[in-house]
Amino acid sequence: MDQNTEVRLEDAGAGSGVRFRGEAIVDEHTGDVLGRIALDHGILTFEVAPEARRRGVATAAVREFSRALLTRRDRLEMRIGWDNPAAQRVALAAGYTREAVRRGDPELIVFSRLAGDPEGPTARLLPDLPGGELSDGVITLRPLGVQDVDFYIELHNLPDVIATSVPPEPRPAEEVQRRCVRAEAHWLAGNRADLVILDTTTGERAGEIGLYYQEPPTGQAMIGYSTLPAYRGRGFASRAAQLIALWVFAETGIARLIAGTLPTNTGSQRVLEKAGFTREAYLRSRLPGPDGTRTDDVQYVLLAGDLLAQASGGGASHA
């Protein structure tokens, strides 16, 4: 631990359920050691014993430890691996802000907290799904995870999926694995939410849909999707688009949801129209094509009011 903090950590944490004894996190009531927390050259680290996890111990410890130290410091920092979303959640809940990605091996996400930052958790642009998933009884959407690597490799190596990807190139296995491993971290950062489409009856993976929050200042996000051949023509993609739209407009600050298709991709255009999207623009040379070419993009949009109009008119078709 830094030797020049000049803070009596033993006085910190009262009423939070934890106290500090040296580097030990101690149960305020029983005196049991629950874990450890330390500061080394301005970098905060912590660990909690397995039996004390999922009880708010880590969040309380990081919050109170940081509050005490910031009486004498201007800044604290945490560096957390992409594959450790639990620690990222603790950082956000304790009021830290995701700041940058520190390149190197390993590559680490930097979270910081300043002395003048407001109390309370850091607001998230994309909250968790209610109950961890979305479902309409026919399909279910759940977050992408490391358990989906093989499925994602299969899906993203289909020739027609490659042809409609941006750019239209095969995805190396290591890139697909990295996307699955880092999916929760991107969701917590608020820049994208990747979901797997499941057949609710069988539980089998049918496809994927992604939400890309590329314009938070204007409240605009984009969706993209693909399905396995065996599940096409059954309305799964349009159901997924409508489910994610309902969640987006109810739970986030997104006001416009857009999607684009190649002019020749009439199947995808039908998916969007069934989900309630309206064709809005034709963008020439919008996307990178094969072999250095450019391709046009047909853009669709969905607004919250569109969903309300659908509901009053009996809902969308999923034929």
Phi, psi and omega in degrees: 000147177304142184268351186247026181286330179054037180237135177274092182294337178298338181270352184270153172090358182303130180085355181265351183098347179230153170227175182235137176228097189066235177268000183276137169270124188240138174297124185298331186264320185260339184082002180291143176281123184256344182168200179220154177212141185208163177233125180229109181054043176084358180257121181270134175230154179205159169208148182236138179301144183309320183288348180256003182281160180063026177239006181082007182296312183298315180297315180297318182295312181295319180298309184288321177300314181294318180301318180293315183291329182285359170287341180238355182234157177270337190207141170233155184222145172234141177238119191231138180292151177303326186272016180236067181294334179299316178292325177297320178296320177299313181302313180295318180294333180270007174093010177278152180248132174294127190246319187192175171245123180271111182291153179141192179232101008276158173281132187234145175270130182263126173245142181225155173223131180255158182301328182267004180293148180292155176288160176099170181296154175283131181294143179251139178287326181237103180287170174292158175291144178295121183074005177088358181200168174236142180206147172246012180094339178255314175238161175228138175251130175225157182299143174294144179214179183297337179290352184257011185302309183299318178298316182294322177297315178300311184297314187275006172251005173289133184305319182286333174289318176300316184297332181256008178276164178238111352286165183282072183225149176299146178265121176301150183303321181293328177291319178296317179297318179298321179297318180292317181296323186265002186301315182292324178296320177295322178297314179298327178287341178086012182260343176195153175229112180260130183229150175262136176269122180249145167286114186300323183293315185261339185079002181284148176286129181249334183177197180215155174219137182237142174250126182243111183270077188274347181223068177304322181300330181257357180071032180245135177226165184232148173245155173215151186206162173200153181225157174291149182306324183295342184251006179280153181078010181246007177080008184295317183293319180291324175297317180297317179297320180288322178299314182292327178294318178300317179294316182302310185285337179273329192242353183231177178269011181288130182252333180232131177244121183243163175206149180233151177222158170294147179303331181275352185270072183292332178297315179293325178296322177293322177303311183293319180295321177294331179277358177101001179287152179242135176296131187238326187205158173238111186256114183283138178051038183286326191239151174290133178253188180289148174056040175080005179277175175237150180234155177281162182225126174266119187254137179242157181220149174225133177246161179302321180297330178296319179294321178296321179294321177297316182298319181289338180262007176105002174094170183271157176274149177234035182296000000 
